[in-house]
Each structure stands twice: as C-alpha cells, then as structure tokens.
Amino acid sequence: MKGLVILGVLLVVLGLLAFVVPLPHHEDHGVKIGDAKITIQTDTSEKLPPAVGIALVAGGVVALVVGMAKK
C-alpha cells in the first residue's frame, strides 16, 4: 500500500498547486485577404476552478488515510 501513500501525497501537492499556479493559454487569431495576412496572438493565464483544487486535496487525504491504515 506504499503506492497509495505516494499517490495521496502527489494528489495533495497537485491540489495545493492548483490554487496558486496559473495555467498559460495561447490563441492565434488571423485573417488572410489576398496576399495580406493580419494575425493577433492573445496570451492569458487562468487558475483552475477552486473545486478542482478541493477535489484533488480531498482525494489525496483519503488516499493517505487509506494507505496509512493498511500498514
């Protein structure tokens, strides 16, 4: 069950990072008319919804408890 403990720690760390680290997103928008091409690139950074972080942390805690209880 050591694998379950490692999975629990990994899920808790990923859940905590979901609250702090924004995910970058790049989009290219362009129009081509004849030989002319106009392009606009947008860069945004958005954090994951809090529910995702909560679910990851909760799953990690459950995995840690189950992994520790099986020893």
C-alpha positions, 0 to 999 in steps of 0.5 A: 500500500506504499503506492497509495501513500505516494499517490495521496501525497502527489494528489495533495501537492497537485491540489495545493498547486492548483490554487496558486499556479496559473495555467498559460493559454495561447490563441492565434487569431488571423485573417488572410485577404489576398496576399495580406495576412493580419494575425493577433496572438492573445496570451492569458493565464487562468487558475483552475476552478477552486473545486478542482483544487478541493477535489484533488486535496480531498482525494489525496487525504483519503488516499493517505488515510487509506494507505496509512491504515493498511500498514 
